[in-house]
Amino acid sequence: MILGIIGYGAIVRQALSMLSPAERAALVMWEMEGRSTKEIAKELGINESSVRHTVSRARTSLRRILSELVIDEARGLTALDLL
């Protein structure tokens, strides 16, 4: 099973939707928007060390979600295997 860019995007969107709102917001701002820790802290109303902790926790949660999201049952492949 080969996924195109749209398929990968759908997998990532689904996994992101399973994060808590705070984790999702911090991760998207950091990884996708390229915002600084200071900018994210201001936007979310938290301190900078909390931003770093939230992003770290979000990455861990995202890896767990992707490793549990089965994409190909016949071969036992998870989203993490395919990305």
C-alpha positions in Angstrom: 0.0 0.0 0.0 1.5 3.3 -1.1 0.2 6.5 0.2 0.4 9.8 -1.6 1.0 13.1 -0.1 -2.8 13.5 0.5 -2.9 10.2 2.3 0.0 11.1 4.6 -1.6 14.5 5.3 -4.9 12.8 6.3 -3.0 10.5 8.7 -1.2 13.4 10.3 -4.4 15.5 10.6 -6.2 12.5 12.2 -3.3 12.0 14.7 -3.1 15.7 15.5 -6.8 15.8 16.2 -6.3 13.2 18.9 -3.9 15.4 20.8 -5.2 17.7 23.6 -6.0 21.2 22.3 -2.9 22.6 24.2 -0.6 20.0 22.8 -1.9 20.4 19.3 -1.7 24.2 19.3 1.9 24.2 20.7 3.1 21.5 18.3 1.5 23.1 15.2 2.9 26.5 16.1 6.4 25.1 16.8 6.7 22.5 14.0 4.5 23.8 11.2 4.5 27.6 11.7 8.1 27.9 12.9 7.2 30.1 15.8 9.6 30.8 18.7 9.1 29.6 22.2 8.5 33.2 23.2 5.8 33.7 20.6 4.0 30.5 21.5 4.1 31.3 25.2 2.6 34.7 24.5 -0.1 33.2 22.3 -1.1 30.5 24.7 -0.6 32.6 27.9 1.9 30.2 29.4 5.6 30.6 30.3 8.4 29.5 27.9 9.4 26.5 29.9 5.8 25.2 29.8 5.9 25.6 26.0 9.0 23.4 25.7 7.4 20.8 28.0 4.1 20.9 26.1 5.8 20.5 22.8 7.9 17.6 24.1 4.7 15.9 25.6 2.9 16.5 22.2 5.7 14.8 20.3 5.6 11.8 22.6 1.8 11.6 22.3 1.9 11.9 18.6 4.4 9.1 18.3 2.2 6.9 20.5 -0.9 7.7 18.5 0.8 7.0 15.2 2.2 3.7 16.5 -1.3 2.6 17.6 -3.1 3.8 14.4 -3.4 0.7 12.2 -3.3 1.5 8.5 -2.9 -1.9 6.9 -4.4 -4.7 9.1 -3.3 -7.5 6.7 0.4 -6.6 7.1 0.0 -5.2 10.6 1.4 -1.8 9.6 0.8 1.3 11.7 0.8 4.9 10.6 4.3 5.3 12.2 5.6 2.4 10.0 4.3 4.1 6.9 5.4 7.7 7.5 
